[in-house]
Amino acid sequence: MSRIREISYDAGELAITWENAGRSELQAIWLRDHCQMPASRDPGNGQRLLNINDISPDIAIDKASLEDGKLIVEFGPDGHRSEFDPDWLYRNCYCLNRQYDDRSETSKLLWRSDSFSETLPRHAYPNYCEQARSKLAALQAVRDYGFVLLDSVPCEPGQILKVIETFGFVRETNYGPLFEVRTRVDPNNLAYTNLGLGCHLDNPYRDPVPGLQLLHCLESSTEGGESILQDGFMAATILRQENPGHFATLSHNWINFRFRDDSADLQSRVPLIEVNDRNEVIKVRFNNRSIDTIMLAPDQIQQFYSAYRHYAEILERAELQVVFKLQPGELLLFDNTRVLHARKAYLASGSRHLQGAYSDLDGLYSSLRILESG
Ligand SMILES: [Fe+2]
């Protein structure tokens, strides 16, 4: 419970001294825009009813007072009266609260291979389905570490789509609602051969990129074919530490990605490292197979290649790589804007069959918030 000790104001600004601690200095325009009264916000859904230009450019605080623990503000020139709950103001005011970005590197638990000495984030699918606590922990692992393993998932084709329905929605693509990963004659994508695949994020040529990828192992009797994961955010922070100029180059210069076959021609123009308004990493993209012709200003080419090589070299470091072999019944769910994956080569003898599918992060985050608030 937050209480106001005292207030002072002039036409442009209201200052609050809090009993808890701290001081807020709030501009008149922000207070009017954040009015919580029924005339300004729909009482049912909380959505704003006024447009920014409904507020006079001459908005001013005419009077402010404390009544029954509430802050009352009367605005000029229209005489609008607002009541603010001090608790709401304390939790939401821009002086005391930093904007929380749950996609950014600062909200994540960055990892290396030795971060998981005991076990990888792993949950049994039957528990995940039956216990809200287990599901919550699994979805939190995706948010915090960028991946989770579910085991004891029924080895049935199409099961992967049912798993997606437990937290979000299938992101269908030109590959269909799901795709098969097994050796194919005349493949349109190297993923469908038994060659090793270097570390990458999927589909950077899509706009927007699918935020989540799932891989469900149905059969695995080949030698090799281990999966490798890397934390692309960790690698980006190492790049920034080792060479801030290289980090700036990869976040400021946008490049093109492309995928083309007989029926699709997908293109995007995006940075390898995407940052938010505080220069914090929020997405990485890295895919040697689908990077398109690199078109940058002539004076950026050398610097770009130095930075690109440097980031690729960091991603090759063994101390960043988690290696494991997906077993039948295991499903890997990972953040395709953060966690890179690679596959070691495997012998063509024996069978290996995975199904893959995409979903979006916003659906998973929404389910997570609902579970956390339940
Ligand atoms: Fe992939």
Boltz pocket constraint, residues with backbone or C-beta under 6 A from the ligand:
constraints:
  - pocket:
      binder: B
      contacts: [[A, 191], [A, 200], [A, 201], [A, 202], [A, 341]]
      max_distance: 6.0
